[in-house]
Amino acid sequence: MNSSVLILNRLWQAVNWCTARRAFNLLYCGHAYVVHKNKDDFYTLDFFEWKEHSQAYHGSDVVHTVSFKIRVPKVILLLLFEKVPRKEVKFTRHNVFERDGYLCQYCGGKFDPSYLNLDHVIPRERGGKTTWENVVCSCIRCNSKKGNRTPQEAGMKLLKKPKKPKWRPLFIAGKFPIDESWEKFLDINSWEVNITE
């Protein structure tokens, strides 16, 4: 009941994930459909259709009740929610490290957080602000070498220009295994949209 289920909005965009327990609740209340793949096509089933479909299934990912069994869905589609949640990524030390992949943006080395600093590309003494676009992850050695100079003055080069990360609802998806049935919905490039006049 605690396995992960992908949530799609009404426009079939991945917006979050939930536990199987929550997915069953949404299905039973009529707020969502199961998205099921058959060969290359996707189709939707309400709770009772999914329950009926589950009777012929013999896998281990099922929930048994007193009178029936039901398969745990992999993907559900919300019927009324069409927005993609927009949130700001909070500017924190940890989030800068995450954005930069724990890589020093000067030497490219990967370090434990205890050996990393935040470096202002344009030093604060010169009007540099503490923003996503001016702060990078840097190892202690490179931070000391750069000092209160710009990278150019210190003869150093940034691996990439710092920028504000975009928040994705499924950013947390990297923290647990992603089911292969999710891939079609998580990969934006897999959707082909043809507009005809």
N, C-alpha and C positions, 0 to 999 in steps of 0.2 A: 504493500500500500504506500510505501515511501519512495517507489521508483519515480523517475522524472518523466514528465509529459510536456511536450512542446505546446505552447499556446499560440495560435494564429488569430489575428484580428479578422474582422468581416471581409477585409480586402485580401486575405490570404498572406499577410505579412507576419513574420515571426515577431512577437512582442515580448514574450517572457516564457517561463516554464513554471510548472507546479508539481505537486505530488500527485500520485494516482488517486489518493483519497479525495483531494480537491477536484480533480478532473471528474471523478464519478459524481460528485455533488453537483457540479455544473451541468453534466449530462442529464442527470435525473431530474433536475429542476427545469430543464428545457432551455438553458442559457448557452448550450454549446452542442456541436455535433462531433462525432469521431471522424477524422480524416483517414481513410483507408486506401492503400495503394493496391491495385490489381493490375499486374503486368506494368504497363506504362501509364495507366490512367489513375487519377485520384477520384474518389467519390466519398460522399458524406452519409453518415448513418446517425439517426437519433439513438437515444438510450435503448429503446425497446428493439429497434432493428439491430443494434450492436449486440444486445443480449442474445437475440435469435442467431445472429451470425457466429457468435462465440460457441454455440452448442456443438458445432462440428470441429472445433479447434482442439488439438491435442497437445499443445505446448505447455510449458511450465509456468508461463506468465499469466496465470488466471487467478481469479478470486472466487472461492467457493462460498455460496450461501446455503441456507437450509434447503431451498427448492431449485436453485439453478447455479450455473457457473457463468462467469463473464470474464472475457479477456481484458487485460490491462491495455488501454489505448496508448499509442506512442505519440499521436498528434491530435489535438482538438482545435476546433474552429469556433470562436465566439460569434454569436449571432447578431449582437447589437453593437459591439465595440469596434469602431473603425479607425480610431486614432493610433498613432505610434507615439508612445510616451516620450516626451522630451524632457530631459533633465540636464542640469549642468554637472560637469565633473568637478567635484570639489578640489580646490588647489591644496594639496597636502604633500608632505615629503614622500610618503608612501606612494601616492598617485603619480608623482614625477618619476620615481624609480620604476613604477609599473609601465608608464608611458615609454620610458627609455629602455625597458627590458633589462634593468640592472647593469647596463653597459655604460662605462665611462664614455662620454660623448667626445672626448679628445683622443684617448689612446685605443678605445674599442674593447678594453678588457672587461670581462664580466666579474662582478664582485658581490660579496655578501653585503647586505645593507650597512653593517657596522663599519665597512671600509669605504663607504660612499659619502659624499657631501653634495650639497646643492650649490651650484656655481651660477652667479649672475654673469651672463655673457657680456653685457655692458655693465661695468661695476656700479654699485649704488652711489659711490662717491661722484660718479659722472652722470648722475640722473637716471641710471638704470632702475627699472621698476621690478618688483617681485611679482611677475606675471608668467603665465605659461610660455609666452613668446620670448622671455628673457632669462629663464632659469633652466638649467640642464643638470643631469646627473653627472658627477665627476668623481674620480677616485682621489684619494687624499694627495697622492703624489702630483697628479696633474693640477689639482686645485692649488697646491702650494707653488708649483712652477708658474702658473698663470698669474697668481696674485691679484693685484688691483689693476690689471691691464686688460685690454681687449684681446681676443684670440689672435688677431693680426699682429698686434704689438708684441705678443709673447711668442710669435712664430708657431702658433698652434692652429689647427683646423678642426672645425666641428664635423662630426660624422653626418649629421643632418640638422637642418634648421629647426629649432624648437617651435612647436605650435600647440595650440589648445586641442586636446583630444576630443573626439566626438563620442558622446555617450551612446552606447548600444544596449538595449535591454538585455541582450544575451552575452554581454561582456563577461558575466560570471559563468558562462557555459564552459569555459576552460577549466573550471574547478572540478568537473566530473566528466565521465565518459559520455560522449554524444552518440546517440543511437544513429545508425546509418539512415534510418527513415527521416531524420531531421535534415540531412544534408541538402536536399532540394530546396528547403525553405530558408536555410541559413546562407546559402551561396547566391548572392544577388546576380552573379553572372550567368546562373543557370536558367534564369527566366528570359524568354525571348518575347518581346512585345512587338507585334506588327500593327501599325496604324494604317487603316485603309480609308480612303475618302469615299 
